[in-house]
Amino acid sequence: MSVLSRRLWRAFRKSRLQFLAVALVVMIGVSIYISMNTAYYNLDHSRDVFYRENHFADYYFHVVRAPYQVIKRIEALSGVDMVTGRVQMDVPLMRENADRGTIRLTGYHLPLDKEVNRIQLLSGRMFDKDPSGGRIEVLTDPQFAAANRLNPGDSLVVAAQGREVTLTVTGTAGGPEFIYPMKDAASLMPEPESFGIIMAPLNQVQQVLGYPGQVNQVLITVAPGYDEEKVAEQVEKILEPYGNLASYPRKDQLSHAMLDAELEGLQKSASSLPAVFLVLAAIIQYVMLGRMIKTQRREIGILKALGFDRRRIVMHYAGYSMMITLLGAVLGIIFGIMLSSVFSKAYAIFFNLPQEIGGLNVKAIFYGLIFSLAAGAAAGLGASRGILSLNPAESMRSEPPRVSGRIGLERWTWLWRKLDNYWRMSIRTVWRNGWRSFFTMVGVMFAAGMLIIAFFADDSMDYMLTQHFAFEKSYDYLIRFTEPVKEYEILNISRLEGVVKSEPLLEVPVRVSFGVREEDDLLLGMNPGTTLKTVFNEDGDLLAIPQDGVLMNDMTAKKLGVKVGDKVTIETRMQSGVSQETSLKVLGINHQMIGSGSYVSLKQANQVLRESRIVTAVMLKVDPGKAADIEKELNRMTGVSSIQSRQRELEGFEKQMGYMIYFVVIMVSFAVILGFAIVYNSSVIGFSERQRELALLKMMGFSDREVGGLLLRETLLQSIPGMLLGLPFGRMMSQWWVAAISTEAFTFPVVVYPRTYIVSAIFGVLFVLAAHWFASRGIRHIEPTELLKNND
């Protein structure tokens, strides 16, 4: 081992805690990069393989009813690669002594080989087209089966066409459109206890739902090289006589849109977060090495005098940075692989992908190593470049003291006189080491900002749920009917014992057009005096339901470019009846925390449908003591399609939010390590360059505690401004992060509660005090007689 190598190892052992602190910052950056990029690659790869193997549809078409023979006409169109016709419908799930649920019953033509959106068996066996005994065999999605403890051989009872139908479960399966099985866009996340996907033979689904020889959905894949929109226009023309309710491309399919949004957000986070840690680690190393080189001027001069090449000496000092970075990178690779496994397990919980979401991403490991070493090399070479111009003769003498005078604060004599000598010495030291103090302050600011990011997501979700469940809707139950009914028919429900208040609701799927743009939306009709569901604008102001006109959903308004005062065309897309067109004036833009929809009066909604006094749902406020009895009565009604309990919905969201604790713990740990490393290194540098001064203070009679207090003041002068700046900076970082991961399908508000600022500040104080304690332990080992000897 060469002389310089031995010198490097001795320095590393002597300052191991200082170097390890920086290595941990590098480790965090590398581990985040590897884990997030690995998770992104694995999830994206699993999705693409699953889509390709199961012929995921490029375009969807919903119709009222179309003869199955229409599939042949569509198949003959230029540009259509594959086409599938099917029947899919949501039907009530009847459960004894349990809440009513909803299942999405979907029919599949056997064999599945050439079907679009074919399903893949996960457990059990495939259903038979014509099983013995007249049974109807079905497969369920795995989340629904797990939540409801369903095993092969178990039965489900659904209500269809006014009668109960028994389905026999044979196993579980997944399909490309059911990776994230949400009921609709109004849902925040899947609710497997009350909503599931049921897959069955097409002929049996047609019989159960009353579609003999007919379909209500057509799915196509487009041949390579053809324009999807032009092909879709041809298909729409063929389906027009059969009531084309909706048509949309793959990107608007709900499950795909949610998964795509997750991938997009993950990809952006995987590039931005690691960069912060690697840049800060490089800055810490730059400052640390710069100070080391200044304190070792004499040793550098001796090395040059002994004939060591300048570039070799530069590489020696740059080696400190490379050694720290390499250690951090190795630890980061190990921890990143472990963390990617955690991410993979989390995604396995949320997404139904038959392919295992896991594996090692060698490319991410390689790039993580290269990026970290590049940052370390830049810091090491940048800090060492001054060695090239250092003359051996000059370096044998101590560096001349810097010229200093009164600092700016001393000119404020009224304030300066109020400070004791301890504070004056500390302020002068911080002021005269401006760059190091600035870097420390910036580093603490980033650490405090990351603490805000760690906690804000919980605040935002809590705010969303509070706004949605406490203000936007105050009903206890939302009861939907299997088909529209006359308003007076809800009296049967309103008169149930324990019902305090009931208000009608009419939900109408529509297509909204403005100019050349059009979007699918849900029109909700309510009486102007409705209190069980309220509507707000983006500023949080309550909006009154107008007698005429529409309160447009903000997402739809944004996509269409609609403003208040504009007129839009509303075209109904009901499952039955003729589509109707109406022109409505936009009287306001509504903003909803969860869900979507545009609001009109109940009378206006009926006019849009060319109907009179019909409703599709009723909202109930009930006596809590009678809630169970009311649910039992509602479960007996075959005309009820679903019973949505606000309390259970809230509990489901809160249960899902429990997983956020892992994100919070990881981010807080990273932020504390970052803050500790920055403050510790700054304190160690300050301590090492002032040992002679501190020895003199001890010789003058200052106790170890008083000397430590002097250093603590310096640490606080650098850290407190960074912490105070870091709290609002953290909110800004949260806004940037949300803007980066937001898509048309998903966004949420940036809300930071006061408690988050307090908790973040407490964590900040803790890592500052911990770093100071570790850095100042050497005070008691200072030997004034040794340090004050003149070695020049």
C-alpha positions in Angstrom: 0.0 0.0 0.0 1.4 3.4 -1.0 2.1 6.2 1.5 -0.8 8.3 0.2 -3.2 5.3 0.5 -2.1 4.7 4.1 -2.6 8.3 4.8 -6.1 8.1 3.3 -7.1 5.2 5.4 -5.7 6.8 8.6 -7.8 10.0 7.9 -10.9 7.9 7.3 -10.5 6.0 10.5 -9.8 9.2 12.5 -12.9 11.1 11.1 -15.1 8.0 10.5 -18.2 9.5 12.0 -17.9 12.7 9.9 -17.3 10.7 6.7 -20.1 8.2 7.6 -22.6 11.0 8.0 -21.9 12.2 4.4 -21.9 8.7 3.1 -25.4 8.2 4.6 -26.6 11.2 2.6 -25.2 9.6 -0.6 -26.8 6.4 0.5 -30.2 8.0 0.7 -29.9 9.6 -2.8 -28.7 6.3 -4.4 -31.3 4.2 -2.6 -34.2 6.5 -3.6 -33.0 6.4 -7.2 -32.6 2.6 -7.3 -35.8 1.8 -5.5 -38.0 4.2 -7.3 -36.6 3.4 -10.8 -36.7 -0.3 -10.1 -40.3 0.0 -8.9 -41.1 2.1 -12.0 -39.4 -0.4 -14.3 -41.0 -3.5 -12.7 -44.5 -2.0 -12.6 -44.3 -0.6 -16.2 -42.8 -3.9 -17.5 -45.4 -6.1 -15.7 -48.2 -3.8 -17.1 -46.9 -3.9 -20.7 -46.5 -7.7 -20.7 -49.9 -8.2 -19.2 -51.5 -5.8 -21.7 -49.7 -7.4 -24.7 -50.5 -11.0 -23.6 -54.2 -10.3 -23.0 -54.9 -7.9 -26.0 -55.7 -4.8 -24.1 -58.3 -2.7 -26.0 -57.3 0.5 -27.8 -60.9 1.8 -28.0 -64.2 1.2 -26.1 -67.7 1.7 -27.4 -70.8 1.6 -25.2 -74.2 1.1 -26.8 -77.8 0.6 -25.6 -78.2 -2.7 -27.5 -76.6 -4.1 -30.6 -77.0 -7.4 -32.4 -73.9 -9.7 -32.0 -73.7 -9.9 -35.8 -72.5 -6.3 -35.9 -69.1 -7.5 -34.7 -68.5 -9.0 -38.2 -69.1 -5.6 -39.9 -66.7 -3.9 -37.5 -64.1 -6.7 -38.0 -64.1 -6.0 -41.7 -63.2 -2.3 -41.3 -59.8 -1.2 -42.4 -57.5 -0.7 -39.4 -59.4 -2.9 -37.0 -57.0 -5.7 -35.8 -59.2 -7.4 -33.2 -62.8 -6.8 -32.1 -64.9 -8.2 -29.2 -68.5 -7.7 -28.4 -69.7 -8.3 -24.8 -72.3 -7.5 -22.2 -71.2 -5.7 -19.0 -73.4 -4.2 -16.4 -73.4 -3.3 -12.7 -75.9 -5.4 -10.7 -76.7 -5.5 -6.9 -75.1 -8.1 -4.8 -77.5 -9.6 -2.3 -76.0 -10.7 1.0 -77.7 -12.1 4.0 -77.1 -10.1 7.2 -74.6 -7.9 5.4 -74.5 -4.7 3.4 -75.6 -4.8 -0.2 -72.7 -4.5 -2.6 -72.3 -4.0 -6.4 -70.6 -6.3 -8.9 -69.6 -5.5 -12.4 -70.9 -8.6 -14.3 -68.9 -9.1 -17.5 -69.5 -11.7 -20.2 -66.7 -13.4 -22.1 -66.9 -15.4 -25.4 -65.2 -18.7 -25.2 -62.6 -19.6 -26.2 -60.6 -16.6 -25.0 -57.6 -16.8 -27.3 -58.7 -14.1 -29.8 -60.7 -12.0 -27.4 -59.9 -8.4 -26.7 -59.3 -7.8 -22.9 -59.2 -11.5 -22.3 -58.8 -12.6 -18.7 -56.0 -14.6 -17.1 -56.8 -17.3 -14.5 -55.1 -16.7 -11.1 -56.5 -19.4 -8.9 -59.1 -22.2 -9.2 -60.4 -23.2 -12.6 -61.9 -21.5 -15.6 -65.7 -21.3 -15.8 -67.6 -23.7 -18.1 -69.8 -22.3 -20.8 -72.6 -24.8 -20.1 -72.0 -26.4 -16.7 -74.1 -29.3 -15.5 -77.2 -28.7 -13.3 -77.9 -25.3 -14.9 -75.4 -23.5 -12.7 -73.8 -20.2 -13.7 -70.1 -20.4 -13.0 -68.1 -17.2 -12.5 -64.6 -15.9 -11.6 -64.0 -12.9 -9.4 -61.1 -10.4 -9.1 -58.7 -11.4 -6.3 -59.2 -8.4 -4.2 -62.9 -8.9 -4.0 -62.5 -12.6 -3.3 -60.0 -11.9 -0.5 -62.1 -9.1 1.1 -65.2 -11.3 1.1 -63.5 -14.6 1.9 -64.7 -16.3 -1.2 -63.4 -19.7 -2.2 -64.1 -22.0 -5.2 -67.5 -23.5 -4.7 -69.0 -20.5 -2.8 -72.1 -18.8 -4.1 -73.1 -15.2 -4.8 -76.6 -13.9 -5.2 -77.3 -11.0 -7.5 -80.5 -9.1 -8.5 -81.1 -8.9 -12.2 -84.3 -8.1 -14.1 -86.3 -8.2 -10.8 -85.2 -11.6 -9.7 -82.4 -13.2 -7.7 -79.7 -15.2 -9.5 -77.2 -17.5 -7.9 -73.6 -17.5 -9.2 -71.0 -20.2 -8.3 -67.4 -19.1 -7.8 -64.8 -21.3 -9.5 -61.7 -19.2 -8.9 -60.1 -15.8 -9.4 -58.9 -14.0 -12.5 -57.5 -10.7 -13.7 -57.8 -8.7 -16.8 -56.0 -5.7 -18.3 -59.0 -3.4 -17.6 -59.3 -4.6 -14.0 -55.7 -3.9 -12.7 -57.1 -1.2 -10.5 -60.8 -2.1 -10.1 -62.5 1.1 -9.1 -66.2 1.5 -9.4 -66.1 4.9 -11.1 -64.2 8.1 -11.3 -66.1 9.4 -8.2 -64.3 6.8 -6.1 -61.0 7.7 -4.6 -59.8 4.1 -4.5 -61.0 0.5 -4.9 -63.5 -0.8 -2.3 -63.3 -4.6 -2.6 -65.6 -5.2 0.4 -68.5 -3.6 -1.5 -67.5 -3.7 -5.2 -66.0 -6.4 -7.3 -65.6 -7.7 -10.8 -67.4 -10.9 -11.8 -66.5 -12.7 -15.0 -68.8 -15.3 -16.6 -69.6 -16.9 -20.0 -71.1 -14.4 -22.5 -74.1 -16.6 -23.2 -75.1 -16.9 -19.6 -74.6 -13.1 -18.9 -76.8 -12.4 -21.9 -79.5 -14.6 -20.4 -79.2 -13.2 -16.9 -79.3 -9.5 -18.0 -81.8 -9.9 -20.8 -79.5 -9.4 -23.8 -80.2 -12.5 -26.0 -77.9 -12.5 -29.0 -77.0 -8.9 -28.1 -74.1 -6.8 -26.7 -73.8 -3.5 -25.0 -70.1 -3.0 -25.4 -67.7 -3.3 -28.3 -63.9 -3.3 -27.8 -61.3 -3.1 -30.6 -57.5 -3.1 -31.0 -56.2 -1.0 -33.9 -53.7 -2.4 -36.4 -50.2 -0.8 -36.4 -49.9 2.2 -38.6 -53.6 3.3 -38.5 -55.0 6.4 -36.9 -57.0 5.4 -33.8 -59.5 8.3 -34.1 -60.3 7.7 -37.7 -60.8 4.0 -37.1 -63.1 4.9 -34.1 -65.1 7.2 -36.3 -65.9 4.3 -38.7 -66.9 2.1 -35.8 -69.2 4.8 -34.3 -71.0 5.2 -37.6 -71.8 1.4 -37.6 -73.0 1.6 -34.0 -75.0 4.8 -34.3 -78.3 3.1 -34.9 -77.9 1.1 -31.7 -77.5 4.1 -29.3 -73.8 4.8 -29.1 -73.7 5.9 -25.4 -70.0 6.5 -25.1 -66.7 5.9 -26.9 -63.2 6.5 -25.5 -59.6 5.5 -26.1 -57.4 3.4 -23.8 -55.9 6.5 -22.1 -59.3 7.3 -20.7 -60.1 3.8 -19.4 -60.3 4.3 -15.6 -58.0 1.5 -14.5 -55.3 2.3 -17.1 -55.6 6.1 -16.3 -55.0 5.5 -12.6 -52.0 3.1 -13.2 -50.6 5.5 -15.8 -50.9 8.4 -13.3 -49.0 6.4 -10.7 -46.3 5.5 -13.1 -45.9 9.1 -14.3 -45.7 10.4 -10.7 -43.2 7.7 -9.8 -41.0 8.5 -12.7 -40.9 12.2 -11.9 -40.1 11.5 -8.2 -37.4 9.0 -9.2 -35.4 11.8 -10.9 -36.0 14.8 -8.7 -35.6 13.5 -5.1 -32.3 11.6 -5.6 -30.8 14.7 -7.2 -31.4 16.8 -4.1 -29.5 14.4 -1.8 -26.6 13.9 -4.2 -26.2 17.6 -4.8 -26.3 18.3 -1.1 -23.8 15.5 -0.4 -21.5 17.0 -3.0 -21.7 20.4 -1.4 -20.9 18.9 2.1 -17.9 17.1 0.7 -16.7 20.3 -1.1 -16.8 22.3 2.1 -15.3 19.5 4.2 -12.4 18.9 1.8 -11.8 22.6 1.2 -11.3 23.0 5.0 -9.2 19.9 5.2 -6.8 21.2 2.5 -6.5 24.5 4.2 -5.6 22.9 7.6 -3.1 20.6 5.8 -1.1 23.2 3.9 2.1 22.1 5.5 1.6 18.4 4.8 0.8 19.3 1.1 4.0 21.4 0.9 6.1 18.5 2.3 4.5 16.1 -0.2 5.4 18.4 -3.0 8.9 18.9 -1.7 9.4 15.2 -1.5 8.6 14.9 -5.2 5.0 13.9 -5.3 3.3 15.0 -8.5 0.7 17.8 -8.1 -1.9 15.8 -9.9 -1.3 12.8 -7.8 -1.8 14.9 -4.6 -5.0 16.3 -6.2 -6.2 12.8 -6.8 -5.3 11.8 -3.3 -7.6 14.5 -1.8 -10.3 13.8 -4.4 -10.0 10.2 -3.2 -11.5 11.2 0.2 -14.6 12.3 -1.7 -14.6 9.2 -3.9 -14.1 6.9 -0.9 -17.1 8.5 0.9 -19.2 8.4 -2.2 -18.3 4.8 -2.9 -19.2 3.7 0.6 -22.5 5.6 0.4 -23.2 4.2 -3.1 -22.6 0.6 -1.9 -24.9 1.1 1.1 -27.4 2.8 -1.2 -27.5 -0.1 -3.6 -28.1 -2.6 -0.7 -30.8 -0.4 0.9 -32.2 0.5 -2.5 -32.7 -3.2 -3.3 -34.4 -3.7 0.0 -36.6 -0.6 -0.4 -37.6 -1.6 -4.0 -38.9 -4.9 -2.5 -41.1 -2.9 -0.1 -42.4 -0.8 -3.0 -43.1 -3.9 -5.0 -45.1 -5.4 -2.1 -47.1 -2.2 -1.8 -47.9 -2.2 -5.5 -48.9 -5.8 -5.3 -51.5 -4.8 -2.7 -53.0 -2.1 -4.9 -52.8 -3.5 -8.4 -54.0 -6.8 -9.8 -51.1 -7.9 -12.0 -50.6 -11.7 -12.4 -46.9 -11.1 -13.2 -44.9 -10.7 -10.0 -44.1 -7.0 -9.5 -40.4 -7.5 -8.5 -36.9 -8.1 -9.7 -33.5 -6.5 -9.8 -33.0 -3.5 -12.2 -29.3 -3.7 -13.0 -29.6 -0.6 -15.2 -30.9 1.5 -12.2 -28.1 0.2 -10.0 -25.5 1.1 -12.7 -26.8 4.6 -13.2 -27.2 5.2 -9.5 -23.6 4.2 -9.0 -22.4 6.4 -11.9 -24.4 9.5 -10.9 -23.2 9.3 -7.3 -19.6 8.8 -8.2 -19.8 11.7 -10.7 -21.2 14.0 -8.0 -18.4 12.8 -5.6 -15.7 13.3 -8.2 -17.0 16.8 -9.0 -16.9 17.8 -5.3 -13.5 16.2 -4.8 -11.8 17.7 -7.8 -13.5 21.1 -7.3 -12.3 21.3 -3.7 -8.7 20.1 -4.6 -8.1 22.3 -7.6 -6.3 24.9 -5.4 -3.5 22.5 -4.7 -2.2 22.9 -8.3 -1.2 26.5 -7.6 0.1 26.0 -4.1 3.9 26.7 -3.9 5.8 24.3 -1.6 7.8 27.1 0.1 4.7 29.1 0.8 2.7 26.1 2.1 5.4 25.5 4.8 4.2 28.6 6.5 0.7 28.9 8.0 -1.9 30.7 6.0 -1.9 34.4 6.8 -4.9 35.5 8.8 -7.6 37.1 6.9 -8.1 40.9 7.1 -11.2 41.5 9.2 -12.9 44.5 10.7 -16.2 45.3 12.1 -19.0 43.2 10.7 -22.2 44.8 9.5 -24.2 44.0 12.6 -21.8 46.0 14.7 -22.9 49.1 13.0 -26.3 48.7 14.7 -24.8 49.8 18.0 -28.1 49.8 19.9 -28.5 46.1 19.2 -24.8 45.1 19.4 -24.5 46.5 23.0 -27.3 44.3 24.2 -25.5 41.1 23.2 -23.1 39.4 25.6 -19.6 38.4 24.6 -20.6 34.9 23.9 -23.1 35.9 21.3 -20.7 38.6 19.8 -18.0 36.0 19.3 -20.4 33.5 17.8 -21.9 36.1 15.4 -18.5 37.2 14.2 -17.4 33.6 13.5 -20.6 32.8 11.5 -20.3 36.1 9.6 -16.6 35.6 8.7 -17.3 32.1 7.5 -20.1 33.3 5.3 -20.0 30.6 2.6 -19.9 27.7 5.0 -22.7 29.3 7.1 -24.7 29.8 3.9 -24.3 26.1 2.8 -25.2 24.9 6.3 -28.3 27.1 6.3 -29.4 25.9 2.8 -28.8 22.3 3.8 -31.0 22.7 7.0 -33.6 24.5 4.9 -33.8 21.4 2.6 -33.9 19.0 5.5 -36.8 21.0 7.1 -38.5 21.2 3.8 -38.3 17.5 3.4 -39.9 17.1 6.9 -42.9 19.2 5.6 -43.1 17.0 2.5 -43.1 13.9 4.7 -46.1 15.1 6.7 -48.1 17.2 4.2 -49.6 14.3 2.3 -51.3 13.1 5.5 -52.6 16.7 6.0 -53.9 17.0 2.5 -55.7 13.6 2.6 -57.2 14.5 6.0 -58.4 17.8 4.6 -59.9 16.1 1.5 -61.8 13.6 3.6 -63.0 16.2 6.0 -64.2 18.5 3.2 -65.9 15.6 1.4 -67.5 13.8 4.2 -68.2 16.6 6.6 -69.2 19.4 4.2 -69.8 18.2 0.6 -72.1 15.5 1.8 -73.9 15.1 5.1 -76.2 12.3 4.3 -75.8 8.9 6.0 -76.9 6.8 3.1 -77.1 7.1 -0.7 -79.6 4.7 -2.1 -79.4 4.0 -5.9 -82.2 2.3 -7.8 -81.9 -0.4 -10.5 -83.7 2.0 -12.9 -85.2 5.5 -12.8 -88.4 5.8 -10.7 -91.0 8.4 -10.1 -90.2 10.8 -7.3 -93.2 9.8 -5.2 -91.9 6.2 -5.1 -89.2 7.2 -2.7 -91.8 7.8 -0.1 -91.6 4.1 0.7 -88.1 4.7 1.8 -88.7 8.1 3.4 -91.4 6.6 5.7 -89.1 3.9 7.2 -88.8 4.3 10.9 -85.7 6.2 11.8 -85.4 8.2 8.5 -84.9 11.8 9.6 -84.7 13.4 6.2 -84.7 12.3 2.5 -83.8 14.2 -0.6 -84.0 13.0 -4.2 -81.2 12.8 -6.8 -81.2 12.2 -10.5 -77.9 11.1 -12.0 -77.6 11.3 -15.8 -74.5 10.3 -17.8 -74.0 12.9 -20.5 -71.6 14.1 -23.2 -70.8 17.8 -22.9 -69.8 19.7 -26.0 -68.3 23.1 -26.4 -67.1 24.1 -29.8 -65.2 21.2 -31.3 -64.4 19.7 -27.9 -66.5 17.2 -26.0 -66.2 15.3 -22.7 -68.2 12.6 -20.9 -69.6 13.8 -17.6 -72.2 13.0 -15.0 -75.1 15.4 -14.6 -76.6 15.4 -11.1 -80.0 16.9 -10.6 -81.0 18.1 -7.1 -83.6 20.4 -5.6 -82.3 23.9 -5.1 -82.9 23.7 -1.4 -81.0 20.4 -0.9 -78.9 20.3 2.3 -77.7 16.7 2.4 -75.2 17.3 -0.5 -73.6 20.7 -1.1 -71.5 22.2 -3.8 -68.5 24.6 -3.5 -66.3 26.5 -5.8 -62.5 26.5 -5.8 -62.4 29.2 -3.2 -64.6 27.2 -0.8 -67.7 29.3 -1.3 -71.0 27.6 -1.2 -72.8 27.5 -4.6 -76.6 27.4 -4.8 -78.2 25.0 -7.2 -79.7 27.2 -10.0 -83.2 26.7 -11.3 -81.8 26.9 -14.9 -78.3 26.5 -16.1 -75.5 24.2 -14.9 -72.7 24.3 -12.3 -70.0 22.8 -14.4 -67.4 20.3 -12.9 -64.0 22.1 -12.9 -62.2 19.3 -14.6 -64.7 19.1 -17.4 -64.7 22.9 -17.7 -60.9 22.9 -17.9 -60.7 20.3 -20.6 -63.4 22.0 -22.7 -62.1 25.6 -22.0 -65.4 26.6 -20.6 -66.0 29.8 -18.6 -68.9 31.1 -16.6 -71.4 32.5 -19.1 -70.6 30.1 -21.9 -73.3 27.8 -23.3 -72.6 24.1 -23.6 -74.5 21.3 -25.4 -75.6 18.4 -23.2 -76.3 15.0 -24.8 -77.8 12.3 -22.6 -76.2 8.8 -22.5 -78.8 6.8 -20.6 -78.8 3.0 -20.9 -82.4 3.1 -22.2 -84.4 5.6 -24.2 -83.5 8.0 -27.0 -80.5 10.4 -26.5 -81.6 14.0 -26.0 -79.7 17.2 -26.7 -80.1 20.5 -24.6 -78.2 23.7 -24.5 -77.4 25.0 -21.0 -75.7 28.1 -19.7 -72.7 27.7 -17.4 -73.6 29.6 -14.2 -70.7 28.5 -12.1 -67.7 26.1 -11.8 -67.9 23.6 -9.0 -64.8 22.1 -7.3 -65.0 18.7 -5.5 -62.4 17.2 -3.3 -63.4 13.6 -4.3 -65.4 12.6 -7.3 -66.8 14.6 -10.1 -70.0 15.7 -11.8 -71.9 18.8 -12.9 -75.0 20.1 -11.1 -78.4 21.2 -12.2 -81.8 21.5 -10.6 -83.9 18.3 -10.4 -86.4 20.0 -12.7 -83.7 20.9 -15.2 -82.3 17.3 -15.2 -85.8 16.0 -16.0 -86.2 18.5 -18.8 -82.8 17.4 -20.3 -84.2 13.8 -20.4 -87.6 15.0 -21.6 -89.1 13.4 -18.5 -91.1 14.5 -15.5 -90.3 14.0 -11.8 -88.1 10.9 -12.1 -85.1 10.1 -9.9 -82.4 7.5 -9.8 -81.3 7.8 -6.1 -82.3 9.2 -2.7 -80.1 10.6 0.0 -81.0 9.7 3.6 -80.3 11.2 7.0 -81.1 8.7 9.7 -81.3 8.2 13.4 -78.0 6.5 14.3 -79.9 4.1 16.6 -82.1 2.9 13.8 -79.4 2.6 11.1 -79.1 -1.1 11.3 -82.8 -1.7 11.0 -83.1 0.7 8.1 -80.3 -1.2 6.2 -82.1 -4.5 6.7 -85.3 -3.0 5.2 -83.3 -1.6 2.3 -81.5 -4.9 1.6 -84.9 -6.5 1.2 -85.9 -4.2 -1.7 -85.1 -5.7 -5.1 -85.4 -2.3 -6.8 -82.4 -1.0 -4.9 -79.2 -1.5 -6.8 -76.7 -0.2 -4.1 -76.6 1.2 -0.6 -73.7 3.5 0.0 -72.9 4.2 3.6 -71.0 7.4 4.3 -69.5 6.1 7.5 -68.2 2.8 5.9 -66.9 4.7 3.0 -64.9 7.0 5.3 -63.6 4.0 7.3 -62.5 2.4 4.1 -60.5 5.5 3.1 -59.0 5.8 6.6 -57.9 2.2 6.4 -56.2 2.7 3.1 -54.5 5.9 4.5 -52.9 3.7 7.2 -50.3 2.7 4.6 -49.1 6.3 4.4 -47.3 5.8 7.7 -44.5 3.9 5.9 -44.0 6.8 3.5 -43.9 9.2 6.5 -41.4 7.2 8.5 -39.0 6.7 5.5 -39.1 10.4 4.5 -38.7 11.7 8.1 -35.7 9.3 8.5 -34.1 10.6 5.3 -34.7 14.3 6.3 -33.2 13.8 9.8 -30.1 12.0 8.4 -29.7 14.8 5.9 -30.0 17.6 8.5 -27.8 15.7 11.0 -25.0 15.2 8.4 -25.0 18.8 7.3 -25.0 20.3 10.8 -22.5 17.7 12.1 -20.0 18.4 9.4 -20.3 22.1 9.7 -19.8 21.8 13.5 -16.8 19.5 13.2 -15.2 21.9 10.7 -15.8 24.8 13.0 -14.5 22.9 15.9 -11.3 21.7 14.2 -10.3 25.1 12.8 -10.8 26.8 16.2 -9.1 24.4 18.5 -6.3 26.8 19.4 -8.9 29.5 20.1 -11.0 27.1 22.2 -7.8 26.0 24.1 -7.0 29.6 24.9 -10.6 30.0 26.3 -10.1 26.9 28.5 -6.8 28.3 29.7 -8.5 31.6 30.6 -10.9 29.7 32.8 -13.8 28.9 30.6 -15.5 25.5 31.5 -16.1 22.8 28.9 -19.8 23.7 29.2 -19.2 27.4 28.4 -17.0 26.5 25.4 -19.7 24.1 24.2 -22.3 26.8 24.6 -20.2 29.1 22.4 -20.2 26.5 19.6 -23.9 25.8 20.1 -24.7 29.4 19.5 -22.8 29.3 16.3 -24.6 26.1 15.2 -28.0 27.7 16.1 -27.1 30.9 14.2 -26.6 28.9 11.1 -29.4 26.3 11.6 -32.4 28.4 12.9 -32.6 30.7 9.8 -32.4 27.6 7.7 -35.2 25.9 9.7 -37.4 29.0 9.5 -36.9 29.3 5.8 -37.3 25.5 5.4 -40.9 25.5 6.7 -42.4 27.8 3.9 -39.8 26.3 1.5 -41.3 22.8 2.4 -44.7 24.0 1.4 -43.3 25.3 -1.9 -41.6 22.0 -2.5 -44.9 20.2 -1.8 -46.6 22.4 -4.4 -43.9 21.6 -6.9 -44.1 17.9 -6.2 -47.9 17.8 -6.5 -47.7 19.8 -9.8 -45.1 17.3 -11.0 -47.1 14.2 -10.3 -50.6 15.6 -11.1 -52.4 14.4 -14.2 -55.9 14.8 -15.6 -56.9 11.7 -13.7 -55.4 12.6 -10.3 -54.5 15.6 -8.2 -55.0 16.8 -4.7 -54.7 20.1 -2.8 -51.6 21.1 -0.9 -52.6 21.6 2.7 -50.2 21.9 5.6 -51.7 22.1 9.1 -50.0 24.2 11.8 -49.2 21.0 13.7 -47.0 19.9 10.8 -44.9 23.0 11.1 -44.5 22.5 14.8 -43.7 18.8 14.5 -41.2 19.5 11.7 -39.6 22.3 13.8 -39.3 19.8 16.7 -37.6 17.2 14.6 -35.3 20.0 13.2 -34.3 21.1 16.7 -33.6 17.4 17.6 -31.2 16.7 14.7 -29.4 20.1 15.3 -28.9 19.3 19.0 -27.8 15.7 18.2 -25.3 16.9 15.6 -23.9 19.5 17.9 -23.5 17.0 20.8 -21.6 14.5 18.6 -19.4 17.3 17.1 -18.5 19.0 20.4 -17.6 15.8 22.4 -13.9 16.5 21.8 -14.0 19.7 23.8 -13.2 17.8 27.0 -10.1 16.3 25.3 -8.5 19.6 24.4 -5.1 20.1 25.9 -4.4 23.8 26.0 -0.6 23.4 26.7 -0.2 21.2 23.6 -2.3 23.2 21.2 -0.9 26.6 22.2 2.7 25.6 21.4 4.1 27.6 18.5 4.9 25.0 15.8 5.6 27.5 13.1 
